[in-house]
């Protein structure tokens, strides 16, 4: 039995990337409450590695009003659920133009489990070939560049990378490398 039970649910907002719902809930002690939930499809985040350099993208993030560097990532349009590996290859190609000969799953991340149902998959892409990006309309201001390990870590420490998913994905990569047989 779940600690919190959903009694009723209603959608309060929808667009091509997310829905917001308000659930009436019952807590374990029997008391009633409400819970607001942002539903988004699964996303894929890709760490593209070529030797000791890694590809980041930078774009303006409207909700925070600033440009930020991060690893290529995204969801399928129109709230579609796409297999994670397929989504990862598509996001990498769209945002950077890169195609990967090898795509290895590093792990899974929950974006903000206190308010969102969205979950993501982290991939390491290697054996890369360059191509032209195929960016979506919302990504027209995006740029992409290669960074060394030291540069990425400095960006994380100095606030140039503040995207929580990118930082968590970097930690997954560092652990995978350290624990690799």
Secondary structure, 3 states (H helix, E strand, C coil): CCCCEEEEEEEEEECCCCEEEEEEEECCCCCEEEEEEEECCCEEEEEEEECCEEEEEEEEECCCCEEEEECEEECCHHHCCCCHHHHHHHHHHHHHCCEEEEEEEEEEEECCCCCECCEEEEEEEEEEECCCCCCCHHHCCCEEEEEEHHHHHHHHHHCCCCCHHHHHHHHHHHHHHHHCC
